[in-house]
């Protein structure tokens, strides 16, 4: 849910729409994201469930770099960067899921 909120916030911002509801409701900032990541380790989440938090953290890092240093791209190009980031995390998620299924399939073959 947090990854989807970040994506929606980024798309709205690229089109010039500021959504304070998303920011206030999901706490779209770096410190709450780091706290979520710490809690996920403390509570023993698997990598698959930490993936949206990693996405949110990487989007925050890009936002901070753009705000303080400045990335020399315009709004639509920045949207493409964020969408490439989403695609990268979807591919990573698919690879992780595929690996889990392969390990599960191999353990079933070995047990029979």
Secondary structure, 3 states (H helix, E strand, C coil): CHHHHHHHHHHHHHCCCCCHHHHHHHCCCHHHHHHHHHHHHHCCCCHHHHHHHHHHHHHHHHHHHHHHCCCCCCHHHHHHHHHHHHHHHHHHHHHHHHHHHHHHHHHHHHHC
